[in-house]
Amino acid sequence: MTKNATGSMQEEKLSIEDQRRLDLSVNDCRVFVEALVNPRPVNDRLCDTVRRHREATGV
């Protein structure tokens, strides 16, 4: 790895680490937790999309 690539990777890591914190309102926190605890059911369109992707990629 070149010196520039290493420096670039370190800069990316710092940038990602800087983005770990979210400042949410009380309502945002409530909505976020509710979505985790009671997620919406997957609809037919998403199921079809996943099926087609798996068929196309062989996953």
Backbone torsions as a table, in degrees:
resi	resn	phi	psi	omega
1	MET	NA	138.2	180.0
2	THR	-80.6	164.1	-179.8
3	LYS	-61.2	-38.5	179.8
4	ASN	-65.5	-41.0	179.8
5	ALA	-64.6	-40.7	179.1
6	THR	-64.6	-45.6	178.3
7	GLY	-61.3	-39.8	179.6
8	SER	-64.9	-41.1	179.1
9	MET	-64.7	-39.3	179.1
10	GLN	-66.0	-39.7	177.9
11	GLU	-63.9	-41.3	178.4
12	GLU	-63.2	-42.9	-180.0
13	LYS	-61.3	-44.3	178.5
14	LEU	-62.9	-40.3	-179.5
15	SER	-63.6	-43.2	178.9
16	ILE	-65.5	-44.1	-179.9
17	GLU	-62.8	-32.5	178.7
18	ASP	-67.6	-20.6	-174.9
19	GLN	-97.7	11.3	-175.9
20	ARG	-72.3	-26.7	-173.3
21	ARG	-95.7	134.7	174.7
22	LEU	-116.3	131.8	174.3
23	ASP	-98.8	107.7	-176.3
24	LEU	-113.6	148.8	173.8
25	SER	-73.6	169.2	178.2
26	VAL	-59.5	-42.9	178.7
27	ASN	-64.9	-42.1	177.8
28	ASP	-59.4	-42.8	178.7
29	CYS	-61.4	-44.0	-179.2
30	ARG	-62.5	-46.0	-179.8
31	VAL	-64.8	-41.8	179.7
32	PHE	-61.7	-48.6	-179.5
33	VAL	-65.0	-40.9	178.5
34	GLU	-59.9	-40.6	178.7
35	ALA	-65.6	-34.5	177.9
36	LEU	-72.5	-41.9	-176.1
37	VAL	-75.9	-39.8	-178.0
38	ASN	-128.5	73.3	-178.5
39	PRO	-67.0	152.6	177.0
40	ARG	-68.7	148.2	176.6
41	PRO	-67.2	151.9	179.4
42	VAL	-74.4	132.1	-178.8
43	ASN	-86.6	168.7	-176.7
44	ASP	-61.3	-36.0	-178.2
45	ARG	-64.3	-42.9	178.8
46	LEU	-66.4	-42.4	177.9
47	CYS	-58.1	-43.2	179.3
48	ASP	-65.1	-40.5	179.2
49	THR	-63.5	-44.1	179.0
50	VAL	-63.8	-43.2	179.0
51	ARG	-60.1	-46.9	180.0
52	ARG	-64.3	-38.2	178.0
53	HIS	-63.7	-44.6	179.2
54	ARG	-63.3	-40.6	178.2
55	GLU	-64.5	-40.8	-177.5
56	ALA	-71.4	-34.1	-176.1
57	THR	-99.5	-12.1	-178.7
58	GLY	75.6	21.7	-179.6
59	VAL	-84.3	NA	NA
